[in-house]
Amino acid sequence: MRARIVNGLLSLSSRMGLYHAARFASPNLLTVLNYHRVDDPHVPGFDTLKVNVSATPSDFARQMDYVRKHYSAINCETLISFLKGEADLPPRAALITFDDGYYDNYSNAFPILAERNLPAVIFLATGFIDGSASFYWDYVSYCFYHTAKRKASLPLLGECAWEDEPSRERLLLRWIEAVKRIPETQKNEYVSRIGAALEVDVPAQAFENLHLNWDQVRAMSRSGLIEFGSHTVTHPILTRIPVEQAAYEILESRKRIEEETGRAVRALAYPNGGRADFSEPVMQAARDAGIEVAFSLLPGPTRYSTAGKNALSIRRIFLAHYDTFPRFLAKINGLSRLS
Ligand SMILES: [Zn+2]
């Protein structure tokens, strides 16, 4: 009910042009958009984590039209120059970012960006590029979507039952939230027990072509429009592993991308990106690994005047495929605590 009232108000405000008014009053805000996947999670047979889809291709195209019309899209290089005090930002600067490195960034998002000449940065978890290993959340989703069972004893949650699609989806998300709290060293063990608990055999090729390969990364890099940043090698939450290992994860992924693309990597996006998912020691490890700008998922935007001293914790606006267009407008115009 509350969601309906909020959506109604958002829709009314957008029709009245209130967001435009709010934004033009404050041109000195850095808006960093965060996408993960651009795809249609509603097609039959979609069997990986749906909440990781940030927009359908048609919604993404509409959102990019809006960004092109109302913002100055910048690339990461420009942002780094600004943070170092070497350049100014244009009014209403926007940076478009993607996390993880899914194939749909190449097949669906890249053509839409190229058509509009919009730059973007993709943060790669390099251990998943060019391979058929999946992120644990996609593996777990696959098991939930393919099980014939309606009840099971699940690791971490115990006896659970689900009678329809929405209740299965809620349980899947609950399980993913529960495993996020498990120490990184034990996470895989819990994840690997899900297949047996749900009686699903996951075929070796289940996740083929889910992620980018290096040829696709190079093709986008050569276009001059897409930059690449580090999202670590194995996507651990960096505050949950020893700091030396965090340093290795950042440096190793940075070096790999540089080797594959021939271009310098100076940007990092923290896995998970919440307040507890990066820390002063992690930021120092990033600095030591040659990182000059790092992004969280704390809601933005950021004032130009404060961006310089927060170069290793730049805020972003997390977008999801279930955002209506009025909600997208509200989020990128500063009401981004709506998530
Ligand atoms: Zn990620």
Boltz pocket constraint, residues with backbone or C-beta under 6 A from the ligand:
constraints:
  - pocket:
      binder: B
      contacts: [[A, 99], [A, 100], [A, 231], [A, 235], [A, 270], [A, 271], [A, 272]]
      max_distance: 6.0
